[in-house]
Amino acid sequence: MRILSGVFADDRTGRQVTTGTPIALLIDNVDQRSKDYSEIRDSYRPGHAGYPYDIKYGVHDYRGGGRASARETAMRVAAGAIARRIVPGLSVRGALIQMGELGIDRDEWDWAEVERNPFFCPDAKAAERFAAHLDAVRKSGSSVGAVIEVVADGVPAGLGAPVYGKLDGDLAGAIMGINAVKGVEIGAGFAAARLSGEANADEMRMGNDGKPRFLSNNAGGVLGGISTGQPLVVRFAVKPTSSILNPRRSVDRYGAEVDVTTKGRHDPCVGIRAVPIGEAMVACVIADHYLRHRGQVGESPRWPFPRNPG
Ligand SMILES: Cc1cc2nc3c(=O)[nH]c(=O)nc-3n(C[C@H](O)[C@H](O)[C@H](O)COP(=O)(O)O)c2cc1C
């Protein structure tokens, strides 16, 4: 990756500093294999974006999906690396918590384990099960989906907006903007629909540090579109890779019915590589809201409020 503008090394301090101009980054795609796609040039891969691209533009780049290729997400990860540095004390970590039907044991969650296995899985035993399952899926010419959880710690309370630009709305939009994502949930998410009002309410008590303490985090760190200071918890579902060896029924761009088999390099579970992408998108949204917050209100009001002001 090359940095084209926006930062320089200050001789006087030996530090890299931003100049205030846009930071331009360039990643050359030096590892493409367009030949892999020549056989299915005119056919639509079921689950891929060729058909709607043709309908909209009259053209689609069949070489690896063109603009629908997740290659562009490399740049999101690069942008996320910058975003992480904008908010002081922010930590954004992601983990693969489900592959197909297989889940993790949340009691075995160990963030250090995420760095130790190729699945970004926080449960060592589950990672072994994922490895065996993925091998079988690959050998059978198929693919499998995944669920990823991203947790952001150190998010200040007060980021977001009440109507336009809600923090949770922006997070959902950013995550849904990642290729192959079909579902996003915040906090308890879809499970909240099954909870009672009592179970779902994140009760509050005063902590020893003079700040309120939430006794649970079903809200996932956002209420009314604004961060509460609790960890932000975002989960998302990634569909199984649509390019698979096993034939699927489709049509071609001339209106004939065909069977499509996709050869070439395709991960049987793109959800694995979606972990750092999810982290990056969450970091970008938080950094964006952090800067907007500063522009909107500067210093937040001092809390708790005096009972008798003035
Ligand atoms: C990291 C990553 C890698 C991907 N690699 C592939 C791939 O090799 N083959 C494929 O068919 N789809 C792949 N996808 C998914 C497609 O880009 C995506 O399904 C396609 O653009 C259609 O868009 P949609 O699924 O978001 O509707 C990948 C997605 C991600 C996040």
The ligand as an SDF file (V2000), in Angstrom:
LIG
                    3D

 31 33  0  0  0  0  0  0  0  0999 V2000
  -13.8720  -10.6720    2.0810 C   0  0  0  0  0  0  0  0  0  0  0  0
  -14.8570  -11.0690    1.0300 C   0  0  0  0  0  0  0  0  0  0  0  0
  -14.4310  -11.8800   -0.0160 C   0  0  0  0  0  0  0  0  0  0  0  0
  -15.3400  -12.2900   -1.0020 C   0  0  0  0  0  0  0  0  0  0  0  0
  -14.8900  -13.1480   -1.9670 N   0  0  0  0  0  0  0  0  0  0  0  0
  -15.8030  -13.6870   -2.8210 C   0  0  0  0  0  0  0  0  0  0  0  0
  -15.4150  -14.6990   -3.7420 C   0  0  0  0  0  0  0  0  0  0  0  0
  -14.2570  -15.1120   -3.8000 O   0  0  0  0  0  0  0  0  0  0  0  0
  -16.3690  -15.2090   -4.5720 N   0  0  0  0  0  0  0  0  0  0  0  0
  -17.6760  -14.7770   -4.5210 C   0  0  0  0  0  0  0  0  0  0  0  0
  -18.5090  -15.2630   -5.2680 O   0  0  0  0  0  0  0  0  0  0  0  0
  -18.0640  -13.8110   -3.6730 N   0  0  0  0  0  0  0  0  0  0  0  0
  -17.1680  -13.2650   -2.8150 C   0  0  0  0  0  0  0  0  0  0  0  0
  -17.5760  -12.3010   -1.9210 N   0  0  0  0  0  0  0  0  0  0  0  0
  -18.9770  -11.8320   -1.9520 C   0  0  0  0  0  0  0  0  0  0  0  0
  -19.3260  -10.9830   -3.1660 C   0  0  0  0  0  0  0  0  0  0  0  0
  -18.4600   -9.8690   -3.2870 O   0  0  0  0  0  0  0  0  0  0  0  0
  -20.7800  -10.5240   -3.0520 C   0  0  0  0  0  0  0  0  0  0  0  0
  -21.5900  -11.5760   -2.6920 O   0  0  0  0  0  0  0  0  0  0  0  0
  -21.2930   -9.9690   -4.3790 C   0  0  0  0  0  0  0  0  0  0  0  0
  -20.6770   -8.7290   -4.6430 O   0  0  0  0  0  0  0  0  0  0  0  0
  -22.8070   -9.7240   -4.3710 C   0  0  0  0  0  0  0  0  0  0  0  0
  -23.1310   -8.7540   -3.4240 O   0  0  0  0  0  0  0  0  0  0  0  0
  -24.0410   -9.0690   -2.1500 P   0  0  0  0  0  0  0  0  0  0  0  0
  -23.7910  -10.4780   -1.7580 O   0  0  0  0  0  0  0  0  0  0  0  0
  -23.5680   -8.0950   -1.1160 O   0  0  0  0  0  0  0  0  0  0  0  0
  -25.4540   -8.8240   -2.5680 O   0  0  0  0  0  0  0  0  0  0  0  0
  -16.6890  -11.8570   -0.9420 C   0  0  0  0  0  0  0  0  0  0  0  0
  -17.1050  -11.0250    0.1060 C   0  0  0  0  0  0  0  0  0  0  0  0
  -16.2120  -10.6440    1.0850 C   0  0  0  0  0  0  0  0  0  0  0  0
  -16.6930   -9.7800    2.2230 C   0  0  0  0  0  0  0  0  0  0  0  0
  1  2  1  0
  2  3  1  0
  2 30  2  0
  3  4  2  0
  4  5  1  0
  4 28  1  0
  5  6  2  0
  6  7  1  0
  6 13  1  0
  7  8  2  0
  7  9  1  0
  9 10  1  0
 10 11  2  0
 10 12  1  0
 12 13  2  0
 13 14  1  0
 14 15  1  0
 14 28  1  0
 15 16  1  0
 16 17  1  0
 16 18  1  0
 18 19  1  0
 18 20  1  0
 20 21  1  0
 20 22  1  0
 22 23  1  0
 23 24  1  0
 24 25  2  0
 24 26  1  0
 24 27  1  0
 28 29  2  0
 29 30  1  0
 30 31  1  0
M  END
$$$$
